[in-house]
Amino acid sequence: MRQTVVSGVWSWSQWQPDRGLDFNSFFAEHADGNLVVDPLEPDEETLAELRSRGVAAVLVTNRDHERASAAVAEATGAPVVASALDAPLLARRPDRTVEPGDVLCGWFVRGFEGLKTPGEIALVDRARKAAIVGDALWGKPAGALTIMPKVADPDRAALSLRALRAAHVEHLLVGDGACIFGNAYDAIGAALDSRDGVLASRVNIDELRYVRFPDPPPYSGEAAEVGWLLGARKLSYAMGRLQPGDHYCPYHWHTAEEELFVVISGAPTLRTPRGTFALRAGDIIAFPAAPGGAHRIWNDAPHVADVLMIASADPADVCYYPDSRKFVVEATGTLVRDHPQLDYFEGET
C-alpha cells in the first residue's frame, strides 16, 4: 500500500488501460476501527498488511464498486458494509447497512441523488479535511474532476454533489482516476460549474440541511452551511435556526470579520453594547469588526427564528468574548484568557 498525504490513509491501485485511469482502494486508520473502502484484489503483501493492522469494516460505496470486498472481508474477518439503498443490488448481501448521516469508523456518511445507483455514498472526515468517493466524481484528467458520465439525472446529480463542496475538504480520494490533494474545494466547484443548465451557486432556504450544535445548553441552536455549499470564497454565510430557548454563541466581537444578520422569520432577541432589542422578520443588523460590534442573539419567543448570517471571512481574525474575558485566534484555534497581560519577553531566555 502507498501512504497518502492524508493522515492515516493508504491506497492501492490497478491501471485500467481501456479507461485510461487507475481504480483505487483505500485503507483508513481510526481509533474507532480501521476501514477498507472499495477494495480491489490485494496482492499478498497488501493482504498481509491489512491483517496486521486490523480491519473493522469493508465499505462498498456503490453497486459497481463491490470489487473484492467479499474476499477482503473473509480474509480479515471484517463485515461488509453498504448503503441501505444499494444493498439489494450487490452480488453478496452486505453484513451491515448505513444511511446518510451515520458515522462509520470515524467517517461521516454522505448520500447523493440522481447518480448511477440510488445508494451512492461518500465518506467525510472534517478533522483530516478529507473525503472518499466511489465513482461519483472521477479524477480525470489528473488534477481535475469530472462528474461520472452515466447518471440517472445529470442536473439532480450535480446539485446533490454540492454536499462534498459544503464539507470544505482539502483532499478528495477518488475510486476512479487521480486523487486531488490540497485543492479539492476548488476542483469540486470546477466540476459542478462545468455542468450547463445547472445553477450550482443557488439554493433555496427550504432545501438547506440543518445540523444541531453539540454545545451545552443554552448554546444549542442549529445551522445550515450555505457559503461553502454554493462555492463562496471571500464571504462566509450560513442560516441559523433558533428553537424557543436556543442561544447562538456567547456575547462576542471580531477584530477582522464584519458580520451581517438578516432575520428571515421569528422574533429573536439581540444584545449589543447599546442595549437589548427585540427583532422581527425583515430586520438587517450590521456588526462592525470592533468592540461596538459585540453581539449575542437568542430566541425567547414561542416560535422558531431563522436568521441569515453573513461574514467577511478572514483567516487573521481574532474573536473576543467580553463577559468571560477570553479570545480565540481563529487561524490556530488558540483559546486563552486576556489577562494577566504578559511582558513581551516573558519566558524567554
PyMOL commands that set and color helices and strands:
alter all, ss='L'
color gray80, all
select helices_A, chain A and resi 44-53+63-65+69-76+87-89+154-160+162-166+184-193+205-207+227-230+291-293
alter helices_A, ss='H'
color red, helices_A
select strands_A, chain A and resi 2-3+9-16+21-28+35-37+57-60+80-83+96-98+103-104+107-111+121-125+130-133+137-138+146-147+171-174+180-181+211-212+222-225+235-242+247-254+259-265+269-272+275-278+284-287+295-298+305-312+318-321+326-329+334-337
alter strands_A, ss='S'
color yellow, strands_A
deselect
rebuild
show_as cartoon
